[in-house]
Amino acid sequence: MTNDGTEYGLTEIQQIEMAIKSAQRMVGQATMSMDEDQLKAATDAINQAKQQYNHAVAHATGIDEKFFEFSSELIERIDHQLKEAKE
């Protein structure tokens, strides 16, 4: 990661947004198909989004608090959706 908060041309916020959007898509597909492999991939995607989010929170400097709140709510929502589908 460079000093300006970018890695591979993306800011940490953009990386979190992409991870959450990817997890949302994967959860949507997995819950519609109920395919075990897709459910596992969706779980992995959520865990990756959580990891990136938690890393950003731990190293937060100058990042909008509303972004963190919104991202946290999205992650919780898709995590809940996936858990409900698995039950």
Secondary structure, 3 states (H helix, E strand, C coil): CCCCCEECCEEHHHHHHHHHHHHHHHHHHHHHHCCHHHHHHHHHHHHHHHHHHHHHHHCCCCCCHHHHHHHHHHHHHHHHHHHHHHC
